[in-house]
Amino acid sequence: MRKTLCICLLTLAIVMLFCASGGLARPPISCCEKAYALKKDWQIKACVEQHPRSGCRHHAFLIITDSDEEKCLKPNLPWLKKEINEGKLKCPPVISGKRRFEVVDEDDLE
């Protein structure tokens, strides 16, 4: 019993350290109120795709540079499209916390 408790506490401590160190951190997400057609003259640290949603109406790509600057880019930029299509840049979609789900009963699925 005592050994099990020690293992549980050790596991909890490791998880807490991992979370505190930023191991699960995501890039800061903000809404792009306006998107720009910029030339790429910086290194990209992270990228997310913003789809229009409630409170954030533009389709854009939010780029985080190596110097931690946020840049909002138009989705039709040739260099951006090329890097995404060639797999050089991964831009997962922003997951909004304001999604609405409908609860469906199993009987409704038939």
C-alpha positions as CSV (number, residue, x, y, z in Angstrom):
1,M,0.0,0.0,0.0
2,R,2.8,2.4,0.9
3,K,4.7,1.6,-2.2
4,T,1.6,2.3,-4.4
5,L,1.1,5.7,-2.7
6,C,4.7,6.6,-3.3
7,I,4.4,5.7,-7.0
8,C,1.2,7.8,-7.3
9,L,2.8,10.8,-5.6
10,L,5.9,10.5,-7.8
11,T,3.8,10.3,-11.0
12,L,1.7,13.3,-9.9
13,A,4.9,15.3,-9.2
14,I,6.3,14.5,-12.7
15,V,3.1,15.6,-14.4
16,M,3.0,18.8,-12.4
17,L,6.6,19.6,-13.4
18,F,5.9,18.8,-17.0
19,C,2.9,21.2,-17.1
20,A,4.7,23.9,-15.2
21,S,7.7,23.8,-17.6
22,G,5.5,24.6,-20.6
23,G,5.5,21.1,-22.0
24,L,1.9,21.4,-22.8
25,A,2.0,25.1,-23.8
26,R,0.5,26.2,-27.1
27,P,1.3,29.4,-28.9
28,P,-0.7,32.4,-27.6
29,I,-3.8,32.7,-29.7
30,S,-5.4,36.0,-30.4
31,C,-8.0,37.0,-33.0
32,C,-6.7,38.5,-36.2
33,E,-8.9,41.6,-36.7
34,K,-7.1,42.3,-40.0
35,A,-4.9,40.2,-42.2
36,Y,-1.9,41.5,-44.2
37,A,-0.1,40.5,-47.3
38,L,3.5,40.4,-45.9
39,K,6.7,39.2,-47.4
40,K,8.5,36.5,-45.4
41,D,11.5,38.1,-43.8
42,W,11.5,36.3,-40.5
43,Q,11.6,32.7,-39.1
44,I,8.4,31.0,-38.2
45,K,8.2,29.5,-34.7
46,A,4.5,28.5,-34.8
47,C,1.4,28.9,-37.1
48,V,-2.3,28.4,-36.6
49,E,-5.2,28.8,-39.0
50,Q,-8.0,31.1,-37.9
51,H,-11.4,30.3,-39.5
52,P,-14.2,32.9,-39.2
53,R,-16.1,32.4,-35.9
54,S,-18.2,34.3,-33.4
55,G,-16.3,37.4,-32.4
56,C,-13.5,36.8,-34.9
57,R,-14.7,37.2,-38.5
58,H,-11.7,36.8,-40.7
59,H,-10.0,33.8,-42.3
60,A,-6.3,34.3,-41.6
61,F,-3.1,32.6,-40.5
62,L,-1.6,33.7,-37.2
63,I,2.2,33.4,-37.3
64,I,4.4,33.5,-34.3
65,T,8.0,34.5,-35.2
66,D,11.2,33.5,-33.5
67,S,11.2,36.9,-31.8
68,D,7.6,36.1,-30.4
69,E,5.9,38.6,-32.7
70,E,2.3,37.8,-33.8
71,K,1.7,38.4,-37.5
72,C,-1.7,38.0,-39.2
73,L,-1.4,36.9,-42.8
74,K,-3.9,36.7,-45.6
75,P,-4.7,33.0,-46.5
76,N,-4.0,33.5,-50.2
77,L,-0.3,34.5,-50.0
78,P,1.6,32.4,-52.6
79,W,4.6,31.7,-50.4
80,L,2.4,30.7,-47.4
81,K,0.3,28.4,-49.6
82,K,3.5,26.8,-51.0
83,E,5.0,26.1,-47.6
84,I,1.8,24.6,-46.3
85,N,1.2,22.4,-49.4
86,E,4.8,21.2,-49.4
87,G,4.5,20.3,-45.7
88,K,7.2,22.7,-44.6
89,L,4.8,24.6,-42.4
90,K,2.1,23.0,-40.2
91,C,-0.8,25.4,-39.3
92,P,-3.5,23.5,-37.3
93,P,-6.8,25.3,-36.9
94,V,-7.6,27.4,-33.9
95,I,-9.9,25.5,-31.6
96,S,-12.4,27.9,-30.1
97,G,-13.7,27.5,-26.6
98,K,-17.0,28.9,-27.7
99,R,-18.2,25.9,-29.6
100,R,-21.8,24.6,-29.1
101,F,-22.6,21.0,-29.1
102,E,-26.0,19.3,-29.1
103,V,-26.5,16.4,-26.8
104,V,-28.0,13.5,-28.8
105,D,-29.6,10.4,-27.3
106,E,-28.7,7.0,-28.9
107,D,-32.4,6.6,-29.8
108,D,-32.2,9.7,-32.0
109,L,-29.4,8.2,-34.1
110,E,-31.7,5.6,-35.7
